[in-house]
């Protein structure tokens, strides 16, 4: 169900092309708790071999500035509850069917994050600023619940941090998306930094190195015999 309205949507739902139309219609119903002004758009695969947090999510929600401003003005218990409930519904639906992105050559780029929610802070011809929250594919129910509980305060803190950066710079031209992720082994949202990505690569490399030398040693012993 691709929607092509020329009006700016409150939420742009960017999805993996493999997701069927009926599934998208159900997602739009889930989002009705926040707004009925939703547009859908097919996404594209990310960089092959990239860390999971860099890959596009199976479902990405792009929240317009108007809706974000409304959240920040009324970030009381009711608004926070509505946001958590809506995102929770989408998470539950996406979790039931993990999605893989494929490159142009037809090779899998990796399992997608479950969901990303991007809030637009500023969008113009010369400037785009946003904050983005990514839910990894291997989040268990307890971690998903914790991530949802801490999402409203994480949004408010991220907005304040970006406002402080803008105030320090005086002005901004270009493209900036401050990314945050809730890793399965953590208890809070973390800013996606170069160090965080390096640590993810290092963990995978260490796992490989623990296996490869053992095989090599066995081969060497056989050769001696």
C-alpha positions as CSV (number, residue, x, y, z in Angstrom):
1,X,0.0,0.0,0.0
2,X,2.1,2.9,-1.3
3,X,0.7,6.3,-0.5
4,X,1.6,9.2,-2.7
5,X,-0.1,12.3,-1.2
6,X,1.8,15.5,-1.9
7,X,1.0,16.9,1.6
8,X,3.8,16.5,4.1
9,X,3.0,13.5,6.3
10,X,3.2,13.6,10.1
11,X,4.8,10.2,9.9
12,X,6.7,8.7,6.9
13,X,6.8,4.9,7.2
14,X,9.8,3.6,5.2
15,X,9.7,-0.2,4.8
16,X,11.6,-3.1,3.4
17,X,10.2,-3.9,-0.1
18,X,9.6,-7.5,1.0
19,X,6.9,-6.5,3.5
20,X,3.4,-7.2,2.1
21,X,0.7,-4.5,1.7
22,X,-1.7,-6.1,4.3
23,X,1.1,-5.9,6.8
24,X,1.6,-2.2,6.0
25,X,-2.1,-1.6,6.4
26,X,-1.9,-3.2,9.9
27,X,1.1,-1.0,10.8
28,X,-0.8,2.1,9.8
29,X,-3.6,1.1,12.1
30,X,-1.0,0.7,14.9
31,X,0.2,4.3,14.2
32,X,-3.4,5.7,14.5
33,X,-2.6,6.2,18.2
34,X,-0.4,9.1,17.2
35,X,-1.7,10.3,13.9
36,X,-3.7,9.3,10.8
37,X,-1.5,11.4,8.6
38,X,0.9,8.5,7.6
39,X,2.6,8.0,4.2
40,X,4.4,4.8,3.2
41,X,7.6,4.5,1.1
42,X,9.8,1.6,0.0
43,X,13.3,1.7,1.4
44,X,16.6,0.6,-0.1
45,X,19.2,-1.8,1.2
46,X,22.2,-0.4,3.1
47,X,25.9,-0.9,2.7
48,X,26.8,-4.6,2.4
49,X,28.7,-5.9,5.4
50,X,27.9,-2.8,7.5
51,X,27.2,-3.1,11.3
52,X,23.5,-3.8,12.0
53,X,22.9,-0.3,13.5
54,X,24.0,1.2,10.2
55,X,21.6,-0.9,8.1
56,X,18.1,0.5,7.5
57,X,15.5,-1.0,9.8
58,X,12.8,-3.3,8.5
59,X,10.5,-0.5,9.4
60,X,11.6,3.1,9.8
61,X,9.3,5.8,11.1
62,X,10.2,9.4,10.2
63,X,8.3,11.7,12.6
64,X,7.7,15.2,11.3
65,X,8.8,18.3,13.2
66,X,5.2,19.3,13.9
67,X,4.4,16.0,15.6
68,X,7.7,16.2,17.6
69,X,7.0,19.7,18.7
70,X,3.6,18.5,20.0
71,X,5.3,15.7,21.9
72,X,7.8,18.1,23.5
73,X,5.1,20.6,24.5
74,X,2.8,17.9,26.0
75,X,5.3,15.3,27.2
76,X,3.2,14.4,30.2
77,X,2.2,11.0,31.2
78,X,-0.6,10.6,28.6
79,X,1.6,11.6,25.7
80,X,4.5,9.4,26.8
81,X,2.1,6.5,27.3
82,X,0.6,7.0,23.8
83,X,4.1,7.1,22.2
84,X,5.3,4.0,24.1
85,X,2.1,2.1,23.3
86,X,2.2,2.9,19.6
87,X,5.9,2.1,19.1
88,X,5.4,-1.0,21.2
89,X,2.7,-2.3,18.9
90,X,4.9,-1.7,15.9
91,X,7.8,-3.4,17.6
92,X,5.8,-6.5,18.5
93,X,4.5,-6.8,14.9
94,X,7.9,-6.5,13.3
95,X,9.6,-8.8,15.9
96,X,7.3,-11.6,14.8
97,X,8.9,-11.5,11.3
98,X,12.6,-10.7,11.1
99,X,13.6,-9.1,7.8
100,X,16.8,-9.3,5.8
101,X,18.0,-6.7,3.3
102,X,19.5,-7.9,0.1
103,X,22.1,-6.2,-2.1
104,X,21.6,-5.5,-5.8
105,X,23.6,-8.8,-6.4
106,X,21.0,-10.7,-4.3
107,X,23.3,-11.3,-1.4
108,X,22.0,-10.7,2.2
109,X,23.4,-7.6,3.8
110,X,22.4,-8.8,7.2
111,X,19.4,-9.0,9.5
112,X,17.8,-5.6,9.8
113,X,17.3,-3.8,13.1
114,X,13.6,-4.2,14.2
115,X,12.7,-0.6,14.0
116,X,14.1,2.9,13.9
117,X,12.3,6.1,14.9
118,X,13.7,9.3,13.5
119,X,12.4,12.7,14.8
120,X,13.0,15.7,12.5
121,X,14.3,18.7,14.3
122,X,14.8,20.9,11.3
123,X,14.3,20.5,7.6
124,X,14.9,23.0,4.8
125,X,16.7,23.3,1.5
126,X,20.1,23.8,3.2
127,X,19.7,22.0,6.5
128,X,18.4,18.7,7.9
129,X,18.8,17.8,11.5
130,X,17.2,14.8,13.3
131,X,17.6,12.4,16.1
132,X,17.2,8.6,15.5
133,X,16.5,5.7,17.9
134,X,17.2,2.2,16.7
135,X,15.9,-1.0,18.2
136,X,18.2,-4.0,17.3
137,X,16.8,-7.2,16.0
138,X,18.0,-9.3,19.0
139,X,16.3,-7.3,21.8
140,X,14.4,-9.6,24.1
141,X,11.0,-8.7,25.6
142,X,12.5,-7.4,28.8
143,X,15.0,-5.1,27.0
144,X,12.3,-3.9,24.6
145,X,10.1,-2.9,27.5
146,X,13.0,-1.1,29.2
147,X,13.9,0.7,25.9
148,X,10.2,1.8,25.5
149,X,10.0,3.0,29.1
150,X,13.1,5.1,28.6
151,X,12.3,6.4,25.1
152,X,10.4,9.6,26.1
153,X,13.2,10.9,28.4
154,X,15.8,9.9,25.8
155,X,14.0,11.9,23.2
156,X,13.9,15.0,25.4
157,X,17.6,14.6,26.4
158,X,18.6,14.2,22.7
159,X,16.7,17.3,21.6
160,X,18.3,19.3,24.4
161,X,21.7,18.1,23.4
162,X,21.2,19.0,19.7
163,X,19.8,22.4,20.7
164,X,22.9,23.0,22.8
165,X,25.2,22.1,19.8
166,X,23.2,24.4,17.5
167,X,23.4,27.3,20.1
168,X,27.2,26.8,20.3
169,X,27.6,26.8,16.6
170,X,25.3,29.6,16.0
171,X,23.9,28.1,12.7
172,X,24.0,24.9,10.8
173,X,24.0,24.0,7.1
174,X,24.1,20.4,5.9
175,X,22.9,17.0,7.1
176,X,23.1,15.7,10.7
177,X,21.3,12.8,12.3
178,X,22.3,12.0,15.8
179,X,21.8,8.2,16.3
180,X,21.0,6.3,19.4
181,X,20.7,2.6,20.0
182,X,19.5,0.3,22.9
183,X,22.0,-2.7,22.8
184,X,20.7,-5.9,24.3
185,X,23.3,-5.9,27.0
186,X,22.7,-2.4,28.2
187,X,20.1,-0.6,30.3
188,X,19.9,2.7,28.6
189,X,19.9,4.4,25.2
190,X,23.5,5.0,23.9
191,X,24.7,7.5,21.3
192,X,26.0,5.7,18.3
193,X,29.6,6.8,18.1
194,X,32.7,5.6,16.2
195,X,33.8,3.8,19.4
196,X,30.6,2.0,19.7
197,X,30.7,0.8,16.1
198,X,34.4,-0.2,16.5
199,X,33.5,-2.3,19.6
200,X,30.8,-4.1,17.7
201,X,33.3,-5.0,14.9
202,X,35.9,-5.9,17.5
203,X,33.6,-8.3,19.2
204,X,32.8,-10.1,16.0
205,X,36.5,-10.3,15.0
206,X,37.4,-11.6,18.4
207,X,34.8,-14.4,18.1
208,X,36.3,-15.4,14.7
209,X,39.9,-15.3,16.0
210,X,38.9,-17.6,18.9
211,X,37.8,-20.2,16.4
212,X,40.3,-19.9,13.6
213,X,43.6,-20.4,15.6
214,X,42.2,-23.6,17.1
215,X,41.5,-25.1,13.7
216,X,44.9,-24.0,12.5
217,X,46.6,-25.7,15.5
218,X,44.8,-29.0,14.7
219,X,46.0,-28.8,11.1
220,X,49.6,-28.2,12.2
221,X,49.5,-31.2,14.6
222,X,48.3,-33.5,11.8
223,X,51.0,-32.2,9.5
224,X,53.7,-33.1,12.1
225,X,52.4,-36.7,12.4
